[in-house]
Amino acid sequence: MIDSLKENRSLRNKILDDTDRLASLSEVHSSIPVPEGAGFWKKLMAFAGPGLMVSVGYIDPGNWATDIEGGSRFGYALLSVILISNLFAMLLQHLSLKLGIASGRDLAQACRDYYSRPVSFVLWVLSEIAIAATDLAEVIGSAIALNLLFGLPLPVGVVLTAFDVLIVLYFQQKGFRIIESIVAGLMTIILLSFLYEMIVSQPSVSGMLGGLLPKKEIVTNPGMLYIAIGILGATVMPHNLYLHSSIVQTRAFKRTEEGKKSAIKFATIDSTVSLALAFFINGSILVLAATAFHANGHLEIADITDAYHLLDPILGVSLAGIFFALALLASGQSSTLTGTLAGQIVMEGFLNIRLKPWLRRLITRGIAIVPALIVSYLYGERGTAELLVFSQVILSLQLSFAVVPLVLFTSNKGIMGSFANSKMVTAASWVITLTIIGLNGYLLFNTFTR
């Protein structure tokens, strides 16, 4: 497989012209300066940003229901699954950013460069489906949050989510750092909201520490195993692998061996720290459910709306539900920014089509809004909750088609040069990849045969 990739790469490069080699996100490529000769912290700040943009994909509304159900049914036991999932994510996102920095191509461009046209076309279609599913989860999550906070009917909330496309367009014209700052601000809202939830819920410290250790019951208990697979299977978002390999190239680092090495180091720190924050938030959702619901005998809470309405009376405070819904809204909006950006990267990378940003975002959001609007109007809360779960099934189905090319490319010295994965990293990557594929396959089988 690797040898055929090398031969195909050589052949393709002979026919690639200057237009085909346009930089990923060319309008913002190398637009953020990296200070030369600066100290560690100044350089780290220059590279900080892409990691946060990627991390919001791990806390998008699609993950909330699984975390809530896991905590309400099994207490702290599944915290270990969230931890393992994040460790998997840290390695795969490292591979993604390394591909972008070392090869100068994002994952979509690399697929177009090294695979045949039919193969790359199929991969593009699957990627677009995954991005539409991601956007669908964000639309539904934001609509639910607007309903909880302001009492807006779900169809109205769905329609209002269309306008955040205009916000993205306006601020992107101001520079890519503005987009990163908005995401950082929304992430701060989510973090502060769950810090408040942790303070008022007063979870058991020993229970949380015990939950970080894997237990055999996770495998032997069918119900626990099913939820664990749901958490693990939906951890790595396919669009994040395309996104990260592109947005790390917005930094104006030197495209030399030493410059790339330094860029990979600082981008990896940025990514790892950001994903650690995402672990805290995902873990907090599960811990909150375990403390508020499981400990009080509410073992069947799996719906975001039900969780919102029960938080205040169970915890005995008046703001727990408000902060919960506010965090959900911030989660949906931050994921929207990165999801629509990933859509642009995928279309440009696979097809070399440069649509106007407003048109690309309008298409992506329109694909998500139509089914969400129909279901929310006809079936209300129950229908949108089921549609949210269905969007995660679609993501699980598509994930392997992004992970496998990523591992293949980053293990290929013909593509990566001296930055190709070591044997140990390659082995670990394949173990993680096969684990995710196997668990996703099991999850999908059970979803359609239950």
LINKALIN-V949820 format. One record per backbone hydrogen bond with DSSP energy under -1.0 kcal/mol. NH is the residue of the N-H (numbers start at 1). CO is the residue of the C=O. E is the energy in kcal/mol with one decimal. If there is no record, write none. Layout:
BEGIN
NH,CO,E
NH,CO,E
END
This chain:
BEGIN
5,1,-1.8
6,2,-2.0
7,3,-2.3
8,4,-2.7
9,5,-2.5
10,6,-2.2
11,7,-2.2
12,8,-2.7
13,9,-2.5
14,10,-1.0
15,12,-1.1
21,17,-1.1
22,19,-1.4
28,25,-2.2
30,249,-2.1
31,28,-1.7
32,250,-2.7
43,39,-2.0
44,40,-2.5
45,41,-2.3
46,42,-1.5
47,43,-1.6
48,44,-1.2
53,49,-2.0
54,50,-2.0
55,51,-2.5
56,52,-1.4
57,54,-1.6
58,55,-1.6
59,56,-1.1
63,60,-2.4
67,63,-1.9
68,64,-2.8
69,65,-2.6
70,66,-2.6
71,67,-2.3
72,68,-2.5
73,69,-2.2
74,70,-2.1
75,71,-1.5
77,74,-1.6
79,76,-2.1
80,211,-1.6
82,78,-1.5
83,79,-2.2
84,80,-2.6
85,81,-2.5
86,82,-2.0
87,83,-1.9
88,84,-2.2
89,85,-2.3
90,86,-2.4
91,87,-1.5
92,88,-2.2
93,89,-2.8
94,90,-1.5
95,91,-2.1
96,92,-1.9
97,93,-2.5
98,94,-2.1
99,95,-2.1
100,96,-1.8
101,97,-2.3
102,98,-2.7
103,99,-2.1
104,100,-1.0
110,106,-2.6
111,107,-2.1
112,108,-1.9
113,109,-2.4
114,110,-2.4
115,111,-1.6
120,116,-2.7
121,117,-2.3
122,118,-2.2
123,119,-2.4
124,120,-2.0
125,121,-2.4
126,122,-2.4
127,123,-2.1
128,124,-2.5
129,125,-2.1
130,126,-2.1
131,127,-2.4
132,128,-2.4
133,129,-2.2
134,130,-2.4
135,131,-2.7
136,132,-2.1
137,133,-1.9
138,134,-1.8
139,135,-2.6
140,136,-2.5
141,137,-2.6
142,138,-2.4
143,139,-2.3
144,140,-2.6
145,141,-2.2
146,142,-2.4
147,143,-2.0
148,144,-2.4
149,145,-2.6
150,146,-2.4
151,147,-1.3
152,146,-1.2
157,153,-2.3
158,154,-2.5
159,155,-2.0
160,156,-2.3
161,157,-1.3
162,159,-1.7
163,160,-1.5
165,162,-1.2
167,163,-1.1
168,164,-2.1
169,165,-2.1
170,166,-2.4
171,167,-2.3
172,168,-2.2
173,169,-1.2
174,171,-1.0
175,172,-1.3
180,176,-2.1
181,177,-2.3
182,178,-2.3
183,179,-2.2
184,180,-2.4
185,181,-2.3
186,182,-2.4
187,183,-2.7
188,184,-2.0
189,185,-1.8
190,186,-2.0
191,187,-2.6
192,188,-2.8
193,189,-2.1
194,190,-2.2
195,191,-2.0
196,192,-2.1
197,193,-2.0
198,194,-2.3
199,195,-2.0
200,196,-2.5
201,197,-2.0
202,198,-1.4
208,204,-2.3
209,205,-2.5
210,206,-2.4
211,207,-1.9
212,208,-1.1
213,210,-1.3
218,215,-1.4
219,216,-1.3
220,216,-2.3
221,217,-2.7
225,221,-2.8
226,222,-2.2
227,223,-1.7
228,224,-2.4
229,225,-2.5
230,226,-1.8
231,227,-2.3
232,228,-2.7
233,229,-3.4
234,230,-1.3
235,232,-1.2
240,237,-1.2
242,238,-1.0
243,239,-2.7
244,240,-2.7
245,241,-1.2
246,243,-1.1
247,243,-2.6
248,244,-1.4
249,246,-1.8
250,247,-1.5
251,248,-1.0
252,32,-3.0
253,251,-1.4
256,254,-1.1
260,256,-2.9
261,257,-2.0
262,258,-2.3
263,259,-2.2
264,260,-2.7
265,261,-1.8
266,262,-2.3
267,263,-2.6
268,264,-2.0
269,265,-1.8
270,266,-2.3
271,267,-2.4
272,268,-2.8
273,269,-2.5
274,270,-1.9
275,271,-2.4
276,272,-1.6
277,273,-1.6
278,274,-1.9
279,275,-2.0
280,276,-1.9
281,277,-2.1
282,278,-2.8
283,279,-3.0
284,280,-2.3
285,281,-2.0
286,282,-1.8
287,283,-3.0
288,284,-2.9
289,285,-2.0
290,286,-2.5
291,287,-2.9
292,288,-2.9
293,289,-2.0
294,289,-1.9
295,290,-2.0
297,294,-1.5
298,293,-2.8
299,297,-1.2
307,303,-2.2
308,304,-2.1
309,305,-2.1
310,306,-1.6
311,307,-1.5
314,310,-2.0
315,311,-2.7
316,312,-1.8
323,319,-2.6
324,320,-1.9
325,321,-2.5
326,322,-2.6
327,323,-2.3
328,324,-1.7
329,325,-2.4
330,326,-2.4
331,327,-2.4
332,328,-2.4
333,329,-2.4
334,330,-2.4
335,331,-2.1
336,332,-1.5
337,333,-1.6
338,334,-1.5
339,335,-2.7
340,336,-2.4
341,337,-1.3
342,338,-2.3
343,339,-1.6
344,340,-1.5
345,341,-2.0
346,342,-2.5
347,343,-2.1
348,344,-2.4
349,345,-2.5
350,346,-2.5
351,347,-2.0
352,348,-1.4
360,356,-2.3
361,357,-2.4
362,358,-1.8
363,359,-2.2
364,360,-2.2
365,361,-2.7
366,362,-2.2
367,363,-2.1
368,364,-1.2
369,365,-2.7
370,366,-1.9
372,368,-1.5
373,369,-3.1
374,370,-2.2
375,371,-2.5
376,372,-2.4
377,373,-1.9
378,374,-2.4
379,375,-3.1
384,380,-2.1
385,381,-2.3
386,382,-2.0
387,383,-2.2
388,384,-2.0
389,385,-1.7
390,386,-2.3
391,387,-2.0
392,388,-1.1
393,389,-1.5
394,390,-2.0
395,391,-1.7
396,392,-2.2
397,393,-2.1
398,394,-1.6
399,395,-1.5
401,398,-1.3
402,399,-2.0
403,399,-2.1
404,400,-2.2
406,402,-1.4
407,403,-2.4
408,404,-2.3
409,405,-2.9
410,406,-2.3
412,409,-1.3
415,412,-1.1
416,412,-2.8
417,413,-2.3
419,416,-1.8
420,417,-1.4
421,410,-2.8
426,422,-2.8
427,423,-2.5
428,424,-2.5
429,425,-2.6
430,426,-2.2
431,427,-2.2
432,428,-2.4
433,429,-2.7
434,430,-2.9
435,431,-2.1
436,432,-2.7
437,433,-2.6
438,434,-2.6
439,435,-2.8
440,436,-2.6
441,437,-2.4
442,438,-2.1
443,439,-2.7
444,440,-2.8
445,441,-2.2
446,442,-2.3
447,443,-2.3
448,444,-2.1
450,446,-1.2
END
